[in-house]
Amino acid sequence: MPSLKITELDFDEIKKNLKNFLKSYTDENGNQVFTDYEFEGSSLSVLIDLLAYNTHYNAYYTNMLANEMFLDSAIKRESVVSIAKHLGYTPTSIRGARALVTFDVIDPTGNPDTLTLEKYTPFTTTIDENSLTFVNLDPITIEKENGIYRFSNVEIVEGTPVEYVHRVYVPGPAEKYEIPNDNIDTTSLRVVVQNSFSDTTSISFNLAEDITTVGATSNVFYLEESSTGKYQIYFGDNVLGKKLSPGNLIRLQYLISNGSDGNISGTIEQSFSSSAVIGGGTITGEIVATQNSTGGAPKESIDSIKFKAPKFFASYNRAVTAMDYKAIIQTNYPTIESIAVWGGEDNSPPIYGKVFISLKPYSGYTISSTIKENIKRELLANKRVMSIIPEIIDPEFIHISLDTTIKYDKNIATISSNQIKTSAETAIRNYFSTNLQQFGNDFIFSQLSKEIDNSDPAIIGNVTKIKIQKRIVPSLNIDNIYDSTNPIKFNNKIIPGTIQSSYFNVYLDKIIYKAKIIDSPNQNPANYEGTGTLRLLDYTGENTLISNLGSINYATGEITIPVLSIYGFIDNISDIRINAESQSYDILAEKNQILVIDDSTLNTTSNRLTGLKINVSAI
């Protein structure tokens, strides 16, 4: 029997292989069976085509089936979700934005001592011309103080409340109850089990998050994503969770959310309105957000599931290593883009018994204090090592300003110089958004220069000057201390004599001065590995106000200022921007530092230059 080449999977090769097999096929006496056959013109060719098609289909099907069996190669969402399920990972749903509001209620009926804000009380706000509804997920009761009914820092979540009811027929984990809406925010899900239609006695069930705490009588439910892309719940079997009874009614209460549409910048004043009647009283005045709505996010993508599921499995829902912390936080807070974690022994200065966590959201620079507390108290409290205390700190941003001069050949240019400038700017911003803006990502000058040159065929080359900037926000009229325990860190070697800050106001000898900070090397000629002294000058640079304000280590880029007292800012800009030139064209980021493009606009009054400046000239 002649052999077949089973490794051939192309249709034409399969057909050729089958023909060769038939041509060389012999009977038991060694005689060829299909002699003098013209396979292309005979009816046998149809049968060979049929066999080739069947073989090709089966090979393709088997190949795709094998791909869908592994997390790395799977393409279909239902396959990825199914594999992740075996790792104990549930993909995150869409997330509604959350805000904090404070408001007063007037004239409640009977002027009671306490007042209750009922569950799902609606609050409305407008974001990008879209009207969105926010609600509180649980009832809140407050006490009257000095005759005032004030609800302070009430958390409200974006979404439309929905209730769906299932009836139990065959209790146990095998019977699963689908949530019919695609845009459910699972963090808002509340599950209540009612005994029957006639018996309205109800018990609340909670999501089972730690299997080690679940017993035979635990009122818990389990959540997973189904093959249709919708979420479904199921209950225990009297071993891992209480088993339901036939005829029970399952009431599912949840929010249908718009995800990231509910996010708004923290620099914009956000207000809400509500016509709700609370205890017979009404809300007085405009409802101003004490914390703008943020945290909204779309449903988790396939790529994100592939990335997070193995890391979540490796952590075993316990926070021990740095990767454990990252996996647990990213799983529960999909709005966090990047996480940096390091032990207290690696901190500067070392602080033993702590683990430091720095978080950068997709939107904005920092996460809210509410989310920080939720992570520490609710998420990590029962997962961390007992003797280790987590501390969440904000990221440190190093802003990079660029002054680029581009030369292009006007003889081959097909677009105008302004369009070349636009293409180069797009390339620069794409480089920052793709390669930077996350913890641990360094700025590599040669990569950026290449991106600029490749942004248009007419560009011959570019010369780019780089400055780095740190921004500090000192409190007014008090002593702000930036000593060795709290220095201003560039974490890159600085060229001596290049430090210069934006303008700010100081109060000295009963006179208000417009001032700036510069540096002077302590050695002449300047030692690039040495130190320098910070001086406070008036804005003209001609008069020294303080000759020894602080110091800088040029080798480490670390600035210390024992006392910095600010009287006021210039043009209502509430920060001081300290610019410097790096000794290297490559800028490094350490621990919780993130490199971003300088978004400054020209403001000569406050001594601020354009963060991204592009000049284009033809040759």
C-alpha positions in Angstrom: 0.0 0.0 0.0 1.7 3.3 -1.1 1.9 5.9 1.7 -0.1 9.2 1.8 1.5 12.5 2.6 -0.9 13.5 5.5 1.0 16.7 6.2 -0.4 18.3 3.0 -3.4 20.5 3.9 -3.7 22.7 0.7 -6.6 21.6 -1.5 -4.5 21.2 -4.7 -1.8 19.3 -2.9 -4.4 17.0 -1.3 -5.9 16.3 -4.7 -2.5 15.7 -6.2 -1.6 13.4 -3.3 -4.8 11.3 -3.9 -4.1 11.0 -7.6 -0.6 9.8 -6.9 -2.0 7.3 -4.5 -4.4 5.8 -7.0 -1.9 5.8 -9.8 0.5 3.7 -7.7 -2.1 1.5 -6.0 -1.6 -2.3 -6.7 -3.6 -5.4 -5.9 -2.4 -8.4 -4.0 -0.5 -9.7 -7.0 1.4 -6.5 -7.4 -0.6 -5.3 -10.5 -1.5 -1.7 -10.8 -5.3 -1.3 -10.6 -5.8 2.1 -12.2 -3.7 1.8 -15.3 -4.4 3.9 -18.4 -6.8 6.2 -16.5 -6.9 9.9 -17.4 -7.8 11.3 -14.0 -8.5 14.9 -15.2 -11.0 13.9 -17.8 -12.7 10.9 -16.2 -15.6 10.6 -13.8 -13.2 9.5 -11.2 -11.9 13.1 -11.1 -15.2 14.1 -9.5 -14.8 11.6 -6.7 -11.2 12.7 -6.2 -12.4 16.3 -5.9 -15.0 15.3 -3.4 -12.5 13.4 -1.3 -10.1 16.4 -1.5 -12.8 18.9 -0.4 -13.8 16.6 2.4 -10.2 16.2 3.6 -9.6 20.0 3.3 -12.7 20.8 5.3 -11.8 18.4 8.0 -8.2 19.7 8.2 -9.4 23.3 8.5 -12.1 22.4 11.1 -9.6 20.4 13.1 -7.0 23.2 13.0 -9.6 25.8 14.1 -10.9 23.5 16.8 -7.3 23.1 18.1 -6.8 26.8 18.1 -9.9 27.4 20.2 -8.8 24.9 22.8 -5.9 27.2 24.0 -6.1 30.6 25.5 -3.2 32.0 23.5 -4.6 31.1 20.1 -8.4 31.2 20.7 -10.2 33.8 18.6 -13.9 33.4 19.6 -15.0 35.2 22.7 -17.0 32.1 24.0 -13.8 30.0 23.7 -11.7 32.5 25.6 -14.4 32.9 28.3 -14.7 29.1 28.6 -11.0 28.6 29.1 -10.8 31.5 31.6 -13.6 29.9 33.5 -11.4 26.9 34.2 -8.9 29.4 35.7 -11.5 30.8 38.0 -11.6 34.1 36.1 -14.9 35.9 35.3 -14.5 38.7 32.7 -15.6 42.1 34.0 -18.8 43.6 32.7 -19.4 47.2 31.6 -18.9 49.5 34.6 -21.0 52.6 35.4 -19.2 55.8 36.4 -19.5 56.7 40.1 -19.7 60.1 41.7 -20.0 61.6 45.2 -22.7 64.2 45.9 -23.8 66.3 48.9 -27.2 67.9 49.2 -29.8 69.2 51.7 -33.4 68.2 52.0 -36.0 70.7 53.2 -39.5 70.4 54.7 -39.7 66.6 55.2 -43.1 65.5 56.5 -43.3 65.8 60.3 -39.7 67.0 60.7 -38.4 63.5 61.8 -35.1 62.9 63.6 -33.9 60.7 60.8 -34.4 60.8 57.0 -33.8 57.9 54.5 -32.7 58.2 50.9 -34.4 55.3 49.3 -32.6 52.9 47.0 -32.4 53.9 43.3 -33.2 57.6 43.9 -32.5 59.2 40.5 -30.0 62.0 39.9 -29.5 63.5 36.5 -26.5 65.2 34.9 -25.4 66.2 31.4 -22.1 65.1 29.9 -21.2 66.0 26.3 -24.8 67.0 25.7 -26.0 63.6 26.8 -28.4 63.3 29.8 -27.4 60.5 32.1 -29.1 59.1 35.1 -27.3 58.2 38.3 -28.7 56.3 41.3 -27.7 55.2 44.8 -27.5 51.4 45.1 -28.5 51.1 48.8 -30.7 53.1 51.1 -29.0 55.7 53.3 -30.3 57.0 56.6 -29.0 60.3 58.2 -29.8 62.1 61.4 -31.0 65.7 61.6 -28.2 68.1 62.8 -29.0 71.6 63.9 -32.3 71.4 62.0 -30.6 70.5 58.7 -31.0 67.2 56.8 -27.7 66.9 54.9 -26.7 63.8 52.9 -22.9 64.1 52.6 -20.7 62.3 50.0 -23.4 60.0 48.8 -22.1 57.6 46.2 -24.2 57.4 43.0 -23.7 55.1 40.0 -24.6 55.8 36.4 -27.2 53.4 35.0 -30.9 52.6 34.6 -32.3 50.3 37.3 -33.9 47.0 36.1 -35.5 44.0 37.9 -35.8 40.6 36.3 -37.4 37.5 38.0 -36.6 33.8 37.5 -38.5 30.9 38.9 -36.6 27.9 40.3 -37.6 24.5 38.8 -34.7 22.1 39.3 -32.5 23.5 42.1 -28.8 23.1 42.0 -25.7 24.3 40.1 -26.9 22.8 36.8 -29.8 25.2 36.6 -28.5 28.6 35.5 -30.4 31.9 35.3 -29.4 34.3 32.5 -29.4 38.1 32.9 -31.0 39.1 29.6 -29.4 42.6 29.2 -26.0 43.0 27.5 -24.9 46.2 29.3 -25.4 45.1 32.9 -23.0 46.4 35.5 -22.4 43.3 37.6 -21.1 45.4 40.5 -24.6 46.7 40.9 -26.2 43.3 40.9 -28.4 42.5 43.9 -29.9 39.0 44.2 -32.9 38.4 46.5 -34.6 34.9 46.7 -38.3 34.9 47.6 -39.9 31.7 48.9 -42.8 31.6 46.4 -45.5 33.7 44.7 -47.7 33.4 47.8 -45.0 33.6 50.5 -43.1 36.9 50.1 -40.5 36.1 52.7 -37.1 37.0 51.1 -33.4 36.5 51.7 -30.5 38.4 50.1 -27.7 36.4 48.5 -24.2 37.7 48.0 -21.7 36.9 45.3 -19.3 34.1 46.3 -15.8 35.6 45.9 -13.7 33.4 48.2 -14.6 29.7 48.1 -12.8 29.1 51.4 -15.5 31.1 53.3 -18.4 29.3 51.7 -20.2 26.6 53.6 -23.3 24.4 53.2 -25.7 27.1 54.5 -24.0 30.2 53.0 -26.4 32.5 51.1 -24.2 32.9 48.0 -24.6 32.8 44.3 -22.0 32.4 41.5 -21.6 34.6 38.5 -20.2 33.7 35.1 -20.4 34.8 31.4 -22.3 32.4 29.2 -21.5 31.3 25.6 -23.9 34.0 24.3 -22.0 36.8 25.9 -24.5 37.4 28.6 -24.0 36.9 32.3 -25.7 34.2 34.3 -25.9 33.2 37.9 -26.3 29.8 39.7 -26.6 28.6 43.2 -25.0 26.0 45.6 -25.7 22.4 46.3 -25.8 22.4 50.1 -22.1 21.8 50.1 -20.7 25.0 48.5 -23.6 27.3 49.2 -27.2 26.9 50.1 -29.4 25.0 47.6 -32.7 26.6 46.5 -36.1 25.0 46.5 -38.5 24.4 43.7 -40.9 27.3 43.3 -38.5 29.9 44.7 -38.4 33.2 42.9 -35.1 34.8 42.1 -35.2 38.6 41.9 -32.3 40.2 40.0 -31.9 43.9 40.5 -29.1 45.7 38.5 -28.2 48.7 36.4 -27.9 48.9 32.7 -25.0 51.3 32.1 -23.4 53.5 29.4 -19.9 52.7 30.6 -17.3 55.3 29.9 -19.9 57.8 28.6 -20.4 58.7 32.3 -16.8 59.9 32.9 -16.0 63.5 33.2 -12.8 65.4 33.8 -12.0 66.3 37.4 -11.2 69.9 36.3 -14.8 70.5 35.3 -17.4 71.4 37.9 -20.1 68.8 37.7 -23.6 69.3 39.0 -26.7 67.1 39.3 -30.4 67.7 39.6 -33.2 65.6 41.1 -36.9 65.9 41.5 -37.1 63.1 44.0 -39.3 63.5 47.1 -37.4 62.3 50.2 -39.5 61.7 53.2 -42.0 64.2 51.9 -39.2 66.8 51.5 -37.4 68.1 48.4 -33.8 68.7 47.6 -32.9 72.4 47.8 -30.5 74.1 45.4 -28.1 72.7 42.9 -26.5 69.3 43.7 -22.7 69.8 43.3 -20.5 66.8 43.0 -17.8 66.6 45.7 -16.2 64.0 43.4 -16.9 64.0 39.7 -18.2 60.9 38.0 -15.4 58.6 36.9 -14.6 54.9 36.7 -16.9 54.1 33.8 -15.5 51.4 31.5 -16.6 49.1 28.6 -17.0 45.4 28.9 -13.7 43.5 29.1 -12.2 42.7 25.7 -10.9 39.4 24.5 -7.3 40.5 24.6 -7.7 41.7 28.2 -9.2 38.4 29.3 -6.2 36.6 27.7 -3.8 38.8 29.5 -5.5 38.9 33.0 -6.9 35.3 33.4 -3.5 33.5 33.8 -2.2 36.2 36.2 -5.4 36.0 38.3 -5.1 32.2 38.4 -1.4 32.5 39.5 -2.4 34.7 42.4 -4.9 32.2 43.8 -6.9 35.3 44.9 -4.2 36.0 47.4 -2.0 39.1 47.5 1.5 38.0 48.2 3.8 39.0 45.2 3.7 42.2 43.2 2.0 40.4 40.3 -0.7 39.1 42.7 -1.6 42.7 43.7 -1.7 43.7 40.0 -3.9 40.8 39.0 -6.4 41.3 41.8 -6.7 45.1 41.3 -6.9 44.9 37.5 -9.6 42.2 37.7 -11.8 44.3 39.9 -11.1 47.8 38.6 -10.9 47.6 34.8 -10.7 51.5 34.6 -7.1 51.3 35.9 -4.7 51.4 33.0 -1.4 50.7 34.7 -0.2 49.5 38.2 3.2 49.7 39.9 3.8 47.7 43.1 7.0 47.5 45.2 7.9 46.4 48.7 8.8 48.8 51.4 12.3 47.5 51.5 12.8 48.8 47.9 11.4 52.2 48.8 13.5 55.3 49.2 13.9 55.6 52.1 13.1 52.0 53.1 9.8 51.5 55.0 9.5 47.9 56.2 6.1 46.3 56.7 4.4 48.0 53.8 3.7 47.4 50.2 3.4 50.5 48.0 0.8 50.6 45.1 0.6 53.3 42.5 -2.4 53.4 40.1 -3.0 55.3 36.9 -6.5 55.4 35.4 -7.3 55.5 31.7 -8.9 58.9 32.2 -7.0 61.6 34.1 -3.8 61.4 36.2 -5.0 60.0 39.6 -7.8 57.8 41.0 -10.2 59.1 43.6 -9.7 58.7 47.3 -12.9 56.6 47.4 -11.5 54.0 45.1 -8.3 54.0 47.0 -10.1 53.2 50.3 -12.3 50.6 48.6 -9.2 48.8 47.3 -7.5 48.8 50.7 -10.5 48.0 52.9 -12.7 45.8 50.7 -10.5 44.3 48.0 -7.2 43.7 49.7 -8.2 43.4 53.4 -8.8 39.6 53.3 -6.2 38.8 50.7 -3.0 40.4 51.8 -0.4 39.0 54.2 -1.4 40.0 57.7 1.7 41.9 58.7 1.9 43.8 55.4 0.0 47.1 55.1 -0.9 48.4 51.6 -0.4 52.1 50.9 -1.7 53.6 47.7 0.1 56.6 46.4 -0.4 58.7 43.4 1.8 58.4 40.3 4.7 60.8 39.8 4.6 62.3 36.3 7.6 63.6 34.4 6.4 65.8 31.5 8.6 65.8 28.4 8.6 69.0 26.2 9.9 68.8 22.7 11.2 71.5 20.3 11.5 69.9 16.9 12.8 71.4 13.7 12.0 69.3 10.6 13.7 69.6 7.2 11.9 68.3 4.2 12.6 68.2 0.4 10.1 70.5 -1.3 10.8 68.8 -4.7 9.2 65.5 -3.6 6.7 66.9 -1.1 3.1 66.1 -2.1 1.5 68.1 0.8 1.9 71.5 2.3 4.3 72.3 5.1 1.4 72.7 7.5 0.2 69.2 6.6 3.8 67.8 7.2 3.7 69.5 10.6 0.4 67.9 11.4 1.7 64.5 10.3 4.8 64.9 12.5 2.7 66.0 15.5 0.4 63.0 15.1 3.4 60.7 15.0 4.8 62.2 18.2 1.5 61.9 20.1 1.0 58.4 18.8 4.5 57.5 20.1 3.7 58.8 23.6 0.2 57.1 23.7 1.6 53.8 22.4 5.0 53.5 24.1 4.7 55.7 27.2 2.1 56.8 29.7 2.4 53.6 31.7 4.7 52.6 34.6 8.1 51.3 33.6 8.1 52.6 30.1 11.2 54.7 29.1 11.5 57.4 26.5 13.9 56.3 23.8 14.9 59.3 21.6 16.0 57.3 18.6 12.6 55.6 18.4 10.8 59.0 18.5 13.2 60.5 15.9 12.5 57.6 13.6 8.7 58.0 14.0 9.0 61.7 13.1 11.2 61.0 10.0 8.8 58.3 8.8 5.7 60.5 9.2 6.1 61.8 5.6 8.3 60.6 2.7 9.4 64.2 2.1 11.0 64.6 5.5 14.8 64.4 5.3 15.5 64.6 9.1 14.8 66.4 12.3 16.6 68.1 15.2 14.8 67.8 18.5 15.6 69.4 21.8 14.3 67.8 24.9 13.4 69.2 28.3 11.9 67.4 31.3 9.5 69.0 33.8 8.3 68.2 37.3 5.1 69.8 38.6 4.6 70.5 42.3 1.4 71.8 44.0 2.5 73.5 47.3 -0.1 74.8 49.7 -0.3 78.5 50.1 1.0 80.5 53.0 2.5 77.6 54.9 5.9 76.0 54.9 6.1 73.2 52.3 8.9 70.8 52.9 10.7 68.9 50.2 13.5 67.4 52.2 15.4 64.0 51.8 12.2 62.1 52.8 10.1 63.9 50.3 12.3 65.2 47.5 11.4 66.4 44.0 12.7 63.5 41.8 13.6 63.8 38.2 15.4 60.4 38.5 17.5 61.4 35.5 20.9 63.1 35.3 20.4 66.9 34.9 22.7 69.3 33.0 24.0 71.9 35.5 22.6 75.4 35.2 19.4 74.4 33.3 16.9 74.4 36.2 14.2 77.1 35.8 10.7 77.2 37.3 7.6 79.0 36.3 6.7 82.2 38.1 4.9 82.4 41.5 4.4 85.0 44.2 6.3 85.1 47.5 6.0 87.4 50.5 9.3 88.6 51.9 9.8 91.5 54.2 6.2 92.7 53.8 6.7 92.8 50.0 5.1 90.5 47.4 7.6 89.4 44.7 7.1 87.6 41.4 9.8 85.0 41.6 11.3 81.9 40.0 13.8 79.2 41.0 17.1 78.6 39.2 20.2 76.5 40.0 23.9 77.4 40.2 26.6 74.7 40.1 28.8 74.5 43.2 31.9 73.9 41.2 33.5 75.8 38.3 33.6 74.4 35.7 30.4 72.6 36.5 30.7 69.0 37.7 28.0 66.9 35.9 28.2 64.3 38.8 28.2 67.0 41.5 25.7 69.3 43.2 24.2 72.7 42.8 22.5 75.4 44.9 18.9 76.5 44.2 18.3 80.3 44.3 15.1 82.3 44.4 15.2 85.3 42.0 12.7 87.9 41.0 11.1 87.3 37.6 13.7 89.6 35.9 16.5 87.4 37.1 18.5 90.4 38.2 17.7 90.4 42.0 18.4 87.5 44.3 15.6 87.0 46.9 17.0 83.9 48.6 20.6 82.8 47.8 20.3 79.3 49.2 16.8 78.0 48.8 17.8 74.3 48.5 20.1 71.9 46.6 20.2 69.6 43.6 22.2 66.5 42.9 22.9 66.5 39.2 23.8 62.8 39.1 20.4 61.7 40.5 18.2 64.6 39.5 17.0 64.9 43.1 16.0 68.4 44.4 15.6 69.2 48.1 14.1 72.4 49.4 13.9 72.6 53.3 11.2 75.3 53.3 9.2 76.6 50.4 6.6 79.2 51.3 4.3 80.4 48.5 2.1 83.4 48.7 0.1 82.9 45.5 0.2 81.6 41.9 0.2 83.4 38.6 -2.9 83.6 36.4 -4.8 81.2 38.7 -2.6 78.3 37.7 -2.2 76.2 40.9 1.2 74.5 40.4 4.9 75.3 39.9 6.6 73.8 36.9 10.3 73.1 37.2 12.1 72.6 33.9 15.5 71.0 33.3 17.6 69.5 30.5 18.6 65.9 30.9 22.2 64.8 30.3 20.9 61.9 28.2 18.4 62.0 25.3 16.8 58.9 26.7 14.5 59.6 29.7 14.0 56.8 32.3 11.0 56.2 34.5 11.4 54.4 37.9 8.8 52.8 40.3 5.7 54.9 40.2 6.9 57.4 37.6 5.1 57.9 34.3 6.4 59.8 31.3 3.9 62.0 29.4 4.1 64.7 26.8 4.1 68.2 28.2 0.7 69.8 27.5 1.7 73.3 28.4 0.6 76.3 26.3 2.5 79.5 25.9 2.0 81.8 28.9 4.7 84.5 29.2 3.0 85.9 32.3 3.7 82.8 34.2 6.9 81.8 32.3 5.5 78.8 30.6 6.5 77.7 27.1 4.7 75.5 24.6 5.1 71.9 25.5 5.3 70.7 21.9 6.8 73.0 19.4 7.3 72.0 15.7 9.1 74.1 13.1 9.1 72.9 9.4 11.4 74.3 6.7 12.0 73.3 3.1 15.3 72.7 1.4 
